[in-house]
Amino acid sequence: MTENTQKPKDVTITKAKGRPMLTWVGKKPLARVRAYPAQAIERFDATSGQHQTQSAALHAADWSDWPQDLPQGGLLYHGDNKDVLAHLLANGFRGKVKLIYIDPPFDSGANYVREVQLRGVKGTTKIDGEDYTLGEQVQYTDIWANDNYLQFMYERLLMLKELLAEDGVLYLHCDSSRNSYLRLILDEVFGPDRFVNEIVWHYYNKMQGNVGRFASNHDVILSYKNGEKFSFTTLREKRDKPKTQQKRVWDPESKSLKQARDEQGNLIYYEDTERTIDDVWRLPYLMPADQTEKLDYRTQKPERVIERIVESSSKPGDLILDCFAGSGTTAAVAQRLGRRWICCDINRGAIQTTAKRLQDLMQAQAAAAPRQGDLAGNIDTPQRPSQLGFATYRVNDYDLHIQHNEAVELACQHLGVARTRTDAFFDGTQGGRLVKIVPFNHPLTPLDLEAVRDEVKTRPSEERDVMVVCLGWQLDARAWVDAYNRNRPVNKLHVVELRTDRKLGGIIKHEPLAVQASARREGDQLVVEVQDVVSPTIMQRLNLEQGVFRAQITDWRAVVDCILIDPAYNGQVFNVALADVPERKQDLVAGRYELPAPLAGSTVAVKVIDMLGEELVVTLLV
C-alpha cells in the first residue's frame, strides 16, 4: 500500500436507491471509481524517546481488523478526497467507519484563505493585486456552478456510505445556502427513512450589524444513519437557571413512574441543574480573540460542536472519518476523546495545520499519560487516547510546489486572463478565447483534453476557441490536439506550455526554499542547528508590494512556520522525533536543537516549512 509500484484498481460503489431523486444537469451515477496507491510521507510518534510503555497510556481499542500494512494510529491523507475515499475502500475500510463528520464547502460564493503572517512581525504586508494579507493562500475556492457542486457532493456521499459501518452514522455540516439540496441528496443516497436529525447550531455571538434582514446566525447539521440502528448516547448540559422539578419514582405494580412523596405524604421536589440536549445547540462562534483554539483557519469550527457529535454517536476506540479535514478539529476531538481517526484534505496547508495540531496534542497526552502500574494515574478513564502517533500519506502523488489556486492566479496575471468567477469549468477569457488551466501537478494528457471537449459540447452556442494552459504535456496529448483541430472552424484548442512556449512561456521558474543547516555529535547528544532560511516566494511577494523598495527580513526565523527533525531518516518516510512549532504567531523557532544521538553513520533530516506552507527537507550525515 505504501509502494509506488502498486497499480490503480477499480472499486465498486452501490447504486443510490432512496427517494426523492434530485435532478441536475450532468448528474451521473458513480458505479465505479479508480483507487490509487498511497505513498507514506511522514510518521509521528509522541512516545519517541520517552521512557514509558505506550500501551499503559492507551485505550484498548480493537485493531484486529485494521489493515496489516498500515501503522496502528491516526491516518492523515493528502489528496483529493474522492481519490482518498476510493483508496480507503480498496484497502480494507469498507464498512469499518462508525462515525463520519464532514464540513464541506457550502457553495457560498466566497474564497476561503489561510491567514498567515511573518513570525515576530506585528504588521502585515498585502500581496500585490490581492485583498489578502501577506501569506494568505486560497485554501479552496468555494465558487461553484450549482450543478457541479451537487455532482461533487453526490459522488462523495455515495462513497462515504460505503465506508460506514452498518450501525454507523454520518453528520453533514452546511448552512442555509444549500441545506435543502443536500438533504434531498442524502435522502437519495441513504433513504429518507434513515434520516436522524436536523441540528441547528445557533452561534449567538456572531455580530453582523444591520444587514437589511434577519441576520443569519446559525448553521445546520444533517444526520443520517446507515442501518436500522446506530449507537447514540443522550447528552446533558447545564441550565442557565436551575429548574424545580417534581421527583418521580418507578412503581413496579403499575409499571410506570409515579410522584414521589415523603413520610408525611408531601410531594418531593428537587433543583434540576441540567437539561437534555436537543437539536438546537446554542454554542459560541470562534472569535479572533480566542487564543486557545483559534488557528487562523477561516472555516474552523469550535471543538465543542464536534465534541457533541463524537460523544453522542461513538464510543472510545471507534473509528471516525472526516474527508474535509480543514484545520483538523475532528481529528483533534477524536484524539482527545479516545477515538481512532482518519482525515484527509486536498490542501497542503490544511494537512500541515492538522499535523501540527495533532503533534502538539499527542505530545501533551504522552507527557501527562500514566506510566505502567501507576495506579494513581487512573489509566482506566475512557478519555485515554487510542493512539499516540499518526502517519501522513499522499494519494495519487498529489504534490504541488505551489497550490493550484495560487498557480491559476499567477498564470492569469502573466497571460492577461480576465478571471470568470462564475464559470465552474473555465478559468477566464483572453483575447476572445476561453481559458482552461490544467492542474500543474501533472503534464497535459488526453484525459484533460477530453474534459475540455466534453465541456464545450454542453455549450452548443459557444463558438470561441479554447486556450489550454499547462506545465508539460505528453506526446499522445500533442497528437490528440492535432487530430481534434483538423478541419475544425470553431472551438479550436491552443495549448500554452508555461515553461517553453516562445511567446507566453517562461513564467514558471519556481525557486524553492534555501536552507543552511548543520548537525554534529556532542557526547551522546545530537546537536542540530539551522543557520539560515531564504524563501524566494515570500521575498518575491514582498518586493511586488514594496515596489521600488526591496523588502528585507533581518531574522530568517520570521519566514519559518515550523521545523521538524528525523534523526535517523531512511530516505523514504519522515519520522518526526522533534517538532518545533511555536505556539503564538509572534514567537520564533529556536533554530538550535538537542536530542539523543542516533547510530553512527545515520542520516539526519531537517524539514523546514515556511509561512506559505512550502517545505524543504535537508539531509545531513552524522
Secondary structure as UniProt FT lines:
FT   TURN            4..5
FT   STRAND          9..12
FT   TURN            25..26
FT   STRAND          32..35
FT   STRAND          38..45
FT   TURN            46..49
FT   HELIX           54..57
FT   TURN            64..65
FT   TURN            68..69
FT   STRAND          74..78
FT   HELIX           81..90
FT   TURN            91..92
FT   TURN            94..95
FT   STRAND          97..102
FT   STRAND          110..114
FT   TURN            119..120
FT   TURN            128..129
FT   TURN            134..135
FT   STRAND          137..142
FT   HELIX           146..163
FT   STRAND          164..174
FT   TURN            176..178
FT   HELIX           179..190
FT   HELIX           192..194
FT   STRAND          195..202
FT   TURN            204..205
FT   STRAND          218..225
FT   STRAND          236..246
FT   STRAND          248..251
FT   TURN            252..255
FT   STRAND          256..259
FT   TURN            263..264
FT   STRAND          269..276
FT   STRAND          280..282
FT   TURN            288..289
FT   TURN            291..293
FT   TURN            298..299
FT   HELIX           303..313
FT   TURN            316..317
FT   STRAND          319..322
FT   TURN            326..328
FT   HELIX           329..336
FT   TURN            337..338
FT   STRAND          340..345
FT   HELIX           348..368
FT   TURN            372..373
FT   HELIX           375..377
FT   TURN            379..380
FT   TURN            382..383
FT   STRAND          389..395
FT   TURN            396..397
FT   HELIX           404..415
FT   STRAND          418..419
FT   TURN            421..422
FT   STRAND          428..430
FT   TURN            431..432
FT   STRAND          433..437
FT   TURN            440..441
FT   HELIX           446..457
FT   TURN            460..461
FT   STRAND          466..470
FT   HELIX           475..485
FT   TURN            486..487
FT   STRAND          493..497
FT   TURN            498..500
FT   TURN            502..504
FT   STRAND          514..522
FT   TURN            523..524
FT   STRAND          525..534
FT   HELIX           536..546
FT   TURN            547..548
FT   HELIX           556..559
FT   STRAND          560..566
FT   TURN            567..568
FT   STRAND          574..576
FT   STRAND          578..580
FT   TURN            585..586
FT   STRAND          592..596
FT   TURN            600..601
FT   STRAND          603..610
FT   TURN            611..612
FT   STRAND          615..621
//
